[in-house]
Amino acid sequence: MDEPPVIDARGHRCPIPSLRLRKALEGMAEGERVTLLADDPMARIDVPHLLGQLGSVLVEARDEGRAVAFTVEKRVPVRAG
């Protein structure tokens, strides 16, 4: 499997990492993955919160030096009704 594309948001404070992730997910098909690199400590809270809103899934969060690499899979939420 190919490595997912990487969004490097190191050096940016929230909400910039989450906004960049949201924008990337908007242009992706369901099932595609992307990795976000973020070194803002708030990203550990903001990214899972954003994914809960969008219905996408956090596949992995791993430390990479001072940053966290969040690998996310796009899911399209099922709407009731």
Summary of the structure (lengths in Angstrom):
residues: 81
radius of gyration: 12.2
end to end distance: 35.9
largest distance: 45.2
contacts: 214
relative contact order: 0.24
helix: 28%
strand: 30%
